[in-house]
Amino acid sequence: MRWEGHFTVPGRADDLIVLFDDPVLMARYLPGAEVDSVEPDGSVNGAITVRFGPKRLKFRGIAIPTIDRLARTGSVEGRGASDVRGARFKVRMDYALTDTGTEANPQVRVSLVSVAELQGPLAEIARTGGPIVAGAILDEFARRLRDDLENPDAAPPATGDNALSAWKIARSAIARAVTRRDGGDRERT
């Protein structure tokens, strides 16, 4: 499954790329993400939890981030598995940060390209709903990052139930479909 998208946040790319180089901070913005450890080689051990109503599916794995601060680009390669019927994933996400605003109102466009390989029961979900899930994850990540950048003195979000909700994804997809049908703007391609 291949997916592309982008979002815009306040700030300057040279400042934002520093934040993207902090995997623990970035996990705070990613729905369902937990960081267990950051190894000396920079690899990150952790998990992502997805909630389907009262049921939860936890994927444990490793992510290997790389970054080029000068070019304001980076990538994250990850792989992991759940204990449910051979559900496995492998993903690569590339990102680029570009200044788009004015001197008085600096903005950064974050462009993403993601390629995922899913096995087991996830493969069918990816074929039918993969882009919807990716879009919902991106929307929530962007919202959390934007909130933090716009309110740097605010308390960090509560750490309660951070699991990615499949129901929330479905509601988000329906809202986007209605907006497109009614002529609204859409950022993802």
C-alpha positions in Angstrom: 0.0 0.0 0.0 1.4 3.4 -1.0 0.1 6.6 0.5 1.0 10.3 0.1 -0.1 13.3 2.1 0.8 16.6 3.6 -0.1 19.1 6.3 1.0 22.6 7.4 2.0 23.8 10.8 3.3 27.1 12.2 7.0 27.7 12.4 10.2 27.3 10.4 11.6 24.1 8.8 15.0 24.5 10.4 13.4 24.5 13.9 10.9 21.8 13.2 13.4 19.3 11.8 15.1 19.4 15.2 11.8 18.2 16.8 11.5 15.4 14.1 14.9 14.2 15.3 13.4 13.3 18.7 11.6 9.9 18.5 10.2 10.1 22.0 8.6 13.5 21.2 7.3 12.4 17.8 5.7 9.3 19.4 3.7 11.7 21.6 1.9 13.0 18.5 1.3 9.6 16.9 -2.0 8.0 18.0 -1.5 4.7 19.9 2.4 5.0 19.9 4.5 4.0 22.9 8.3 4.1 23.1 9.9 1.4 25.2 13.5 2.3 24.5 15.8 4.2 22.2 18.9 2.2 21.6 22.5 3.6 21.2 22.2 3.1 17.4 19.1 5.3 17.3 16.6 2.5 16.7 13.4 2.7 18.7 11.6 -0.2 20.4 8.0 0.3 21.0 4.4 -0.5 20.2 1.3 0.9 18.5 -2.2 0.0 19.9 -5.3 0.1 17.7 -8.7 -0.1 19.4 -11.7 -1.7 17.7 -14.5 -0.9 20.1 -13.7 -2.7 23.3 -11.0 -4.9 21.7 -7.4 -3.8 21.4 -4.7 -5.0 19.0 -1.1 -4.1 20.0 1.7 -4.3 17.5 5.3 -4.5 19.0 8.2 -3.6 16.8 11.2 -1.5 16.0 11.6 1.7 14.1 14.8 3.0 12.6 14.7 6.8 11.9 17.2 8.6 9.7 17.4 12.4 9.3 19.2 14.9 7.2 18.8 18.2 9.1 20.5 20.2 6.4 18.1 19.0 3.7 15.2 19.0 6.2 14.3 15.4 5.2 14.1 12.1 6.9 12.7 8.6 6.9 11.4 6.0 9.4 11.5 2.3 8.6 9.6 0.1 10.9 8.5 -3.5 11.3 6.5 -5.3 13.8 3.9 -8.0 14.7 0.9 -8.7 16.8 0.1 -11.9 18.5 -3.1 -12.2 16.5 -2.9 -14.7 13.6 0.3 -13.6 12.0 -0.6 -9.9 11.7 2.7 -8.4 10.6 3.7 -5.1 9.0 6.7 -3.4 7.4 6.6 0.3 6.6 8.8 3.1 5.3 7.8 6.7 5.6 9.8 9.5 4.0 9.2 13.1 4.9 10.3 16.6 3.8 9.8 19.9 5.5 9.5 23.1 3.4 9.0 26.7 4.5 5.8 28.1 2.9 4.8 31.1 5.0 5.9 34.7 5.2 8.5 36.2 7.5 5.6 37.6 9.7 3.7 34.3 9.6 6.1 31.4 9.1 4.6 28.0 8.1 6.1 24.6 7.3 4.6 22.1 4.9 5.3 18.6 6.0 5.1 16.2 3.0 4.9 12.4 3.5 5.2 9.3 1.4 4.5 6.0 3.0 4.8 2.5 1.7 3.5 -0.4 3.8 3.5 -4.1 3.4 1.0 -5.9 5.6 0.5 -9.6 6.2 -2.2 -11.7 7.8 -5.6 -10.2 8.6 -4.1 -6.7 8.1 -3.5 -7.3 4.4 -7.3 -7.2 3.5 -7.8 -4.2 5.8 -5.0 -2.3 4.0 -6.5 -3.1 0.5 -9.9 -1.7 1.5 -9.3 0.9 4.2 -5.5 1.5 4.2 -5.7 5.1 2.8 -8.5 5.9 5.2 -6.5 4.7 8.2 -3.3 6.5 7.0 -5.3 9.7 6.5 -6.8 9.5 10.0 -3.4 8.9 11.6 -1.9 11.9 9.7 -4.8 14.1 10.7 -4.4 13.3 14.4 -0.6 13.6 14.3 -0.9 17.0 12.6 -3.5 18.2 15.1 -1.4 17.2 18.1 1.8 18.7 16.6 0.0 21.9 15.6 -1.6 22.2 19.1 1.8 21.8 20.7 3.5 24.4 18.4 0.7 26.9 18.8 0.6 26.5 22.6 4.2 25.7 23.7 3.4 26.6 27.3 0.4 24.3 27.6 0.6 21.1 29.6 1.3 18.0 27.5 -1.7 16.0 26.5 -3.0 13.5 29.0 -1.4 10.1 28.7 -4.6 8.1 29.3 -6.1 6.0 26.5 -3.9 7.0 23.5 -4.9 4.0 21.3 -5.9 4.7 17.7 -9.6 4.2 17.6 -11.0 2.4 14.5 -14.4 4.0 15.2 -12.8 7.5 15.2 -11.1 6.6 11.8 -14.5 5.7 10.3 -16.1 8.9 11.5 -13.2 10.9 10.1 -13.4 9.2 6.8 -17.2 9.9 6.5 -16.6 13.6 7.4 -13.9 13.9 4.7 -16.1 12.2 2.1 -18.9 14.6 2.8 -16.6 17.6 2.7 -15.2 16.5 -0.7 -18.7 15.9 -2.0 -19.7 19.4 -0.9 -16.7 20.9 -2.7 -14.4 21.3 0.3 -10.7 21.5 0.0 -8.6 18.3 0.6 -4.9 18.3 1.4 -4.1 14.7 0.8 -3.3 13.2 -2.7 
